Amino acid sequence: MINGVINIYKEKGYTSADVVAKLRGILHQKKIGHTGTLDPEAEGVLPVCLGYATKLVDHLTDKRKEYICTLRLGVTTDTEDMTGEILSRQEVSCSNEELISAIRSFEGEYDQVPPMYSALKQNGRRLYELAREGVVVERPARRINIFDIGIKEISLPTAVFRVECSKGTYIRSLCRDIGEKLGCGGAMEKLLRSKSGEFTLDSALKLSEVEQLVKAGEFGSRIVLVEHFYSECPAAFVRTEDMKFLKNGNPLPGSYAGKCKDGQLVRVYDDTDKFCAVYRYDEAKGSLKADTIYELPLT
């Protein structure tokens, strides 16, 4: 089984789940998970976790994202992008300066109401399921953070901007909110995810490229190993006499903690120098306790 993270370039027409399904066929393994949904018409960076690296999914999903978005003013749709049904059209009378001011006013934290066409659940049902039935429900706003917005191009009624944001941000809804602020409505016309955590476009592979690498026996060189994501944590190499603790996922003696502070994570390797797990130092008990077990040594 292949273990690690691969940076996929999700192309238009695929859902994030489609990417996972196709990778299962290409790599001939079932244990695969993606790290953040992209709409079918959106494209760009989609880190995918393979094998025991699927335990990293939540960790990677929490990372900052960066997008390049094309906003179309003067129109609103039921999906908040240009794939949906047109709900209204209005004249766009704002100046470039007014548009720039409106876009930049969303920098920082703000409470964003998610779109009806989203995978969020309410009373046990996906919002998009309700939307397809013509049901619109009130959605509680969620606090998100727009870390930075940069205007790339303006050609009214469209504008292209780059946005760096927190997990849970809907760029479609940001476009909607910008349009509302300007009084003319707005919808997302195009979306490219240019960055997700440390993963960028320049290292992203299309599914066809993955297939070629697998056939050439070169796929392994593009996998990011799990231990890379803990590179800032101190390492502990378990001695043979203490392997009985590691094999069972039991606490390790505090001597392996070195100069760790309470609660600090430690990369743990077995007596063959193979990465196995991440432990957390418990100062009160004077020991290291298993935080995430990736692959225990064979008993």
N, C-alpha and C positions, 0 to 999 in steps of 0.2 A: 504493500500500500504506500502511496506517495503521501508524505507529510510535509506541510509548509503552506506558504501563501503565494499565489500567482496573480499578477496584475493584468486583468483582462480589459480590453477595449470593447465595451458593449456597443454594438452597432444598432442603428435604427431598425425597428421592426421586431426586435427581441425584447421580451420581458427579462428581468433579472433571473426569474425562475427558469426561463428558457435556456439561459446561459449555463446554469447549473446542470440542467438536463442534458444538454449537448456535451458538456465536459464529462459527465458520467459515461457517456458513450465513447468519447475519445480516449479517456484515461482508463476505462474499464474498472471503475470503483464507485461505490455508492456514497461514501462519506465525504460530501462536499457541501459547502454553504457559502452564500455571498454575504457581503458586509454593508448592505444598504441599497434599498430598492431604487431603481431608475425607471421612469415611465418608458413605455415601448418606443415613443418617438424621440426620447432623449438618448444621448450617446455619451461615451467617454469612459473614464476610469471606474472600474469595478473590481476591487480586490476580492479574491475568492480563496477561501480556506479549504485545504485538502487534508483528509485523514484526521489525525488527532489535533491538527491546527484549527479544526472547527471550534475548539474550546476558546479560540481567540476572537470569535465573531463579535461578541458584545464589546470587547475591548477595542477592536478596530472600528466598529460602527460609531463609537463615541467620539472619534477623531473629527477635527475640523474638516470641512469640505470647501472646495472652491469651484465656482461655476462661471461659464460665460453664457450670458442670457441675451436673447433678442426679445425686446418688449414691443408690442404693438398697441398703440394708444387708439382710443376712439371706438373700442369694441369690447363687449363683455360676452362670455360664453358660460355654459353650465359646467364645463370642466376647468375653466380658468386658463385654458390654453386654446390654440387655434384648431384643435382636433374636435372640439365640442360644438354644440348647437349655439348659434348666435342668438343672444338674448337682447342685445341693444347695440345701436350704432349712434355715435355722436360726433359732432365736429370737434376737431382738435385745434384749439386756439392758443395754446401755451407757447411761450418762447423757449428757445434752447436753455436759457438761464433758469427759467422757471422749472423746466424739466430736471435739470441738474440739481437744483435745490430740493425738489421733491424726492428724487432718488436718494440723495445723500442724507435726507432727514431721517431715513430708516436705519442709519448706522447706530449701533449700540443695541441694548436690550429693548424688545417690545413684545407685546402680547399679540400673537398671530392666531387668527381663526383658521383652522385647517380647511381644505376644500372638501366638498361632499364626495367628489370622486377621489377617494383615498382609501388605503387599506386599514385605517384606524377602525377600531370596534366601538360600537355603542349599543349597550344592552345585548351584547353577545353577537351582534351582526356587523359585518363590514359596511362602512359608510357607502362604498361604491355599489354595494348590493341594493341598499335603500334608494340610492340615486337612480339606478336603472329602473326601479319601480315607480319613479316619479315622486318619491318621498324625500322631502327636505327637512332635516331636523336641526335644532340649535346645537352648535358645537362649542364646547368651552374653549376659550383662547388658551394658548400655551406660550409660556415665556421662552423666546428664542433669542439668539444673539447674532447680530450682523457685525462682524468684526471690522470689515472694511468693504467699501464699494468704490470701484474705479470706472469712470465713464470711458468707453473705448470709441464709440462712434454715435453720432446723432444724425438722422435723416428723417425728420418728422413725416409721417406719424410713427416711425420706428426709432428705437435706440438700442445700442448694444452696450452692456455693462458687465464688469467682472464683480463677483460678490464672494467674499469669504465668510462662512457662517458656521453656526453650531449644528449639531445633530438635531433632527426634527424640524428643520426649516423647509418650508415648501416655497420654492422659487415661483411657482405658479401663483401662489397666494400673495407673495411679495409684489408681483406684477399687478395683481388685482388691487392691492392696497395703494400702489403708486398711482394707478389710474383713478382710484376713488379720490385721492388727495388732490389730483389735478382737475377733478370734476368732469372728466370725459370718459372714464372707464379705461381698462387696460387688460390685456391678456398676454400670456407667454407664447411667442411664436417659435422659438428655437431654444434648445438647451444643450450645453456641453459641460459635463463634469470634467474639469481640468485637473483636479487634485482631490485626493482623499487620504488624509493623514500624510504620510511620507510618499505615497504613491502618486506618480505624475504621468502625463500623457506620453512622455518620451520613452517610457519603459513598458507601456501597455501593449498587450498582444491581442490581435483579433483571433477569433476561434480558428480560422483557417491557418493562421500562423502557428497556433498551438499544435494543430494536427500535423503540420509539416515538421515541427520540432520533435514530436513524439516518433514519427516515422524515421527521422534521422538519428534518433537516440540522443538528442541534445536538449530535451525538455528540462532535465534536472538542473541545468545551469541557470535557468530562469526562475527557479523556486527560491523564495526567501524563507530561511529556516526559522522555526519558532523561537529559538534562543536569541535571534537577532532583536526581537522586540523587548527583550529584557537585558540588552547589552549594557545598560547603565547600572544594573544590579550587580552586587558582588557575587562571586562564584564560590561554591563549596564542592570539593571533590571528596566523596565519601570513601573512607578507607575500607579495606576488605572486611575487617573485623566488625564494622558497623553496617555492612550491607544488609544484615537481617532486618534492620529498622526500615531501610529504604525499600526493600522488596515488598514490605507489607504496608507502605505508606504511613508508617508510624513516625512520631516526633524524632528528630535527630538531636544529639547532644549539643548543648549551647556552644561548645568549643568551635563548632563550624561557623558560628555567627561572626567571629572575628570582632571587628569594631562596629558592628551594626547597631542602629538605633532601634528602639521598640517599634514593631510594626513594619520594619523594612523588609522588602522582598529579597530573596537570595536564589540565584540559579543553582540547581543541584545536579551534579554529575555522578555517575556510578564509578566503580573502581576500574572501569575500562575507559574512562573519560567520555562516556556517552551522556548527553543531556537527557534528563529524565523528568524533571519536575521543577516547580517553583515553590519554595517554602517561605514562611513568614516568621520573623524572629519575635518570640514572646519573652520579653525581658523579665516579667514577673515569674515565669516558670523556668527561665533560663534554658530554653530549648527552641528549636525550630519546628514549626508545625506546618504540615502540608497545606498549601494554598491551592495549587492546581497541579494535578498529576497528569503528565502527558504520556509517558510510556515507562512503566516500571520495568526493572530488569526481570529476566525470567527467573522463577524460583527453582 
